[in-house]
C-alpha cells in the first residue's frame, strides 16, 4: 500500500529505510516512480514541492515496489533505471 510523504521526517525515514520507490506526482510532468537512491529523489526538491509549496503542484509518495506504484498511483518508472 502506498503512502503519502507529508513531512521531512516522513522523507528521511523513507530514504534511510532504503527500500521501495518514491513516486513524484507533478502537476506538469506526471507520475514517476524512482528508486529511493535515484538522484531525482532529493531532499531539497521534496522540501520545495511538499513543504514550502504545500503540495500545490504535486505530491510525493512511497510505495513498496514498482508494481504497487503502477497499480495504485499509475506511476511510470523513471529513466534512471
C-alpha positions as CSV (number, residue, x, y, z in Angstrom):
1,X,0.0,0.0,0.0
2,X,1.4,3.4,-1.0
3,X,1.5,6.3,1.5
4,X,2.0,10.0,1.0
5,X,5.1,11.7,2.4
6,X,4.0,14.9,4.2
7,X,6.8,15.9,6.5
8,X,10.6,16.0,6.4
9,X,10.6,13.2,8.9
10,X,8.5,11.0,6.5
11,X,11.0,11.7,3.8
12,X,14.0,11.0,6.0
13,X,12.7,7.7,7.4
14,X,11.8,6.5,3.9
15,X,15.2,7.3,2.5
16,X,17.0,5.7,5.5
17,X,14.8,2.6,5.1
18,X,16.4,2.1,1.6
19,X,13.5,0.0,0.2
20,X,10.7,0.7,-2.2
21,X,10.2,3.5,-4.6
22,X,9.4,7.2,-4.3
23,X,6.6,8.4,-6.6
24,X,6.7,12.0,-7.5
25,X,3.4,13.2,-8.8
26,X,3.9,16.5,-10.6
27,X,1.0,18.6,-12.0
28,X,3.0,19.2,-15.1
29,X,5.3,16.2,-15.7
30,X,3.1,13.4,-14.5
31,X,3.7,10.5,-12.1
32,X,7.1,9.0,-11.9
33,X,8.4,6.2,-9.7
34,X,12.1,6.4,-8.6
35,X,14.2,4.0,-6.6
36,X,15.0,5.6,-3.2
37,X,18.6,6.1,-4.3
38,X,17.8,7.9,-7.5
39,X,19.4,11.4,-7.9
40,X,16.0,12.9,-8.6
41,X,14.9,11.9,-5.1
42,X,16.5,14.9,-3.4
43,X,15.6,16.4,0.0
44,X,15.7,20.0,-1.4
45,X,13.2,19.1,-4.1
46,X,10.9,17.4,-1.5
47,X,11.0,20.4,0.8
48,X,10.3,22.8,-2.1
49,X,7.4,20.9,-3.5
50,X,5.8,19.4,-0.5
51,X,6.6,21.7,2.5
52,X,7.2,25.2,1.0
53,X,4.7,25.0,-1.8
54,X,2.2,23.0,0.4
55,X,1.7,20.3,-2.4
56,X,0.1,22.9,-4.6
57,X,1.6,21.4,-7.8
58,X,2.5,17.9,-6.7
59,X,2.8,15.2,-4.1
60,X,5.4,12.6,-3.0
61,X,4.5,9.1,-2.1
62,X,6.3,5.9,-1.0
63,X,5.4,2.5,-2.4
64,X,6.9,-0.8,-1.6
65,X,7.5,-1.7,-5.2
66,X,7.2,-0.6,-8.9
67,X,4.1,-2.8,-9.4
68,X,2.4,-1.2,-6.4
69,X,3.3,2.3,-7.7
70,X,1.9,1.5,-11.1
71,X,-1.3,-0.1,-9.8
72,X,-2.1,2.4,-7.0
73,X,-0.6,5.6,-8.3
74,X,-0.5,5.0,-12.1
75,X,3.3,5.8,-12.0
76,X,5.8,5.1,-14.7
77,X,9.4,4.1,-13.9
78,X,12.0,6.9,-14.1
79,X,14.6,6.9,-16.8
80,X,17.5,6.4,-14.3
81,X,16.9,2.6,-14.5
